[in-house]
Amino acid sequence: MRRFALVAALVAGCGGDEVTPRAACEQFAATYCERLYSCLTDPERTALGLPATEAGCVTQFETDAGCENATADNICDGSEIFHPDKAQTCSDELASQECGEIRDPAFDPDTSIPTCDEVCTL
């Protein structure tokens, strides 16, 4: 998974404000963890090595992705460019994923939600 998709994207700005890389990263973490903790059982989350709580998941994902220091220059790999509109759409689509999709062992936001793979592009 790309660095962005490991934990990255959704705090929608107010009325047309652009989503910052940090906000996108933090919101993705919150959205992804919400789906994981809503859809998976305690044993399934333990088997995946997730923290005991949803809040712990968000903190872990934000830390692993470096959300606190995320900028347009470092949120993406190499010379890829961050697309805030795609970050917003990625998180919106992640939030709407059915539990059956989230529970699928092959689920990966980058491949399961095409927009998530377009957040950072050349």
C-alpha positions as CSV (number, residue, x, y, z in Angstrom):
1,M,0.0,0.0,0.0
2,R,1.2,3.5,-0.6
3,R,2.1,5.6,2.3
4,F,-1.0,7.7,1.8
5,A,-3.3,4.7,1.9
6,L,-1.7,3.3,5.0
7,V,-3.5,6.0,6.8
8,A,-4.2,8.9,4.9
9,A,-7.6,11.2,4.2
10,L,-11.0,13.1,4.9
11,V,-11.5,16.2,7.0
12,A,-13.5,18.1,4.5
13,G,-12.9,21.8,4.6
14,C,-15.8,24.1,5.0
15,G,-17.5,25.5,1.9
16,G,-14.9,24.9,-0.8
17,D,-11.8,25.0,1.4
18,E,-9.2,22.7,0.1
19,V,-8.3,19.6,2.2
20,T,-4.7,19.9,3.4
21,P,-2.4,16.8,3.3
22,R,-2.4,16.7,7.1
23,A,-6.2,16.9,7.4
24,A,-6.6,14.3,4.6
25,C,-4.2,11.9,6.4
26,E,-5.9,12.3,9.7
27,Q,-9.4,11.9,8.3
28,F,-8.4,8.8,6.3
29,A,-7.1,7.3,9.6
30,A,-10.3,8.1,11.4
31,T,-12.5,6.8,8.6
32,Y,-10.5,3.6,8.0
33,C,-10.4,2.8,11.7
34,E,-14.1,3.5,12.1
35,R,-14.8,1.0,9.3
36,L,-12.4,-1.6,10.8
37,Y,-13.9,-1.3,14.3
38,S,-17.5,-1.3,13.0
39,C,-17.0,-4.3,10.7
40,L,-14.5,-6.6,12.3
41,T,-14.8,-8.7,15.5
42,D,-12.4,-8.3,18.4
43,P,-10.6,-11.6,17.4
44,E,-10.3,-10.4,13.7
45,R,-8.8,-7.1,14.8
46,T,-6.4,-8.9,17.1
47,A,-5.4,-11.2,14.3
48,L,-4.6,-8.1,12.2
49,G,-2.5,-6.7,15.0
50,L,-4.8,-3.7,15.5
51,P,-4.9,-1.8,18.8
52,A,-7.6,-2.7,21.4
53,T,-9.6,0.5,20.7
54,E,-10.6,2.5,17.7
55,A,-8.9,5.6,19.1
56,G,-5.7,3.6,19.5
57,C,-6.1,2.6,15.8
58,V,-6.4,6.2,14.7
59,T,-3.3,7.2,16.8
60,Q,-1.3,4.3,15.4
61,F,-2.2,5.0,11.8
62,E,-1.6,8.7,12.1
63,T,1.8,8.0,13.7
64,D,2.8,5.4,11.1
65,A,1.8,7.7,8.2
66,G,3.4,10.8,9.7
67,C,0.1,12.8,9.5
68,E,1.3,15.4,12.0
69,N,4.1,16.5,9.6
70,A,2.2,15.8,6.3
71,T,2.7,18.4,3.6
72,A,2.1,18.5,-0.1
73,D,5.9,17.9,-0.5
74,N,6.0,14.7,1.6
75,I,2.5,13.1,1.6
76,C,3.2,11.3,-1.7
77,D,6.1,9.2,-2.9
78,G,8.8,10.6,-5.0
79,S,7.6,13.2,-7.5
80,E,4.0,12.3,-7.2
81,I,1.5,15.2,-6.7
82,F,-1.2,15.3,-4.0
83,H,-4.7,15.8,-5.2
84,P,-6.9,17.1,-2.4
85,D,-10.1,16.5,-4.3
86,K,-9.2,12.8,-4.8
87,A,-8.3,12.5,-1.1
88,Q,-11.8,13.8,-0.2
89,T,-13.5,11.4,-2.6
90,C,-11.3,8.5,-1.4
91,S,-12.4,9.0,2.2
92,D,-16.0,9.5,1.2
93,E,-16.0,6.2,-0.7
94,L,-14.1,4.4,2.1
95,A,-16.8,5.6,4.6
96,S,-19.5,4.0,2.4
97,Q,-17.8,0.6,2.0
98,E,-20.0,-2.3,3.2
99,C,-18.7,-4.5,6.0
100,G,-18.4,-7.4,3.6
101,E,-15.9,-5.4,1.5
102,I,-14.0,-4.3,4.6
103,R,-13.8,-7.9,5.9
104,D,-12.5,-9.3,2.6
105,P,-8.8,-10.2,3.3
106,A,-7.9,-8.7,-0.1
107,F,-9.4,-5.3,0.8
108,D,-6.9,-2.5,0.2
109,P,-8.1,1.0,-0.2
110,D,-5.7,1.6,-3.1
111,T,-7.0,-1.3,-5.2
112,S,-10.5,-1.6,-3.9
113,I,-11.3,2.1,-4.2
114,P,-9.8,3.4,-7.4
115,T,-10.0,7.0,-6.3
116,C,-7.7,6.2,-3.4
117,D,-5.0,5.2,-5.9
118,E,-5.4,8.6,-7.6
119,V,-4.7,10.7,-4.5
120,C,-1.0,10.8,-5.4
121,T,-0.1,10.7,-9.0
122,L,2.7,11.8,-11.4
